[in-house]
């Protein structure tokens, strides 16, 4: 899933969360306080789920295959971390 689509899903989930809070305490509490509290509990679970969903790794992403992670001199002082040893210097 592309970054733009993940962002849309995240904002949609957060919009639903906000809508649940507003609807619960703006209208539903006059009919049923337990239902309003239940809506708020559901809304309380949405932000962490949205954050996990928005930050998950995609199979198309290649950020974990960075060749710099296998660089044997990574921690040596003065070593250029942006150019690993196995890449030719330009």
Secondary structure, DSSP 8 states (H G I E B T S, - for coil): --HHHHHHHHHHHHHHHHHHHHHIIIIIHHH-HHHHHHHHHHHHHHHHHHHHHHT---TT--GGG-GGGG-TTTTSTT--TTS-TTS---
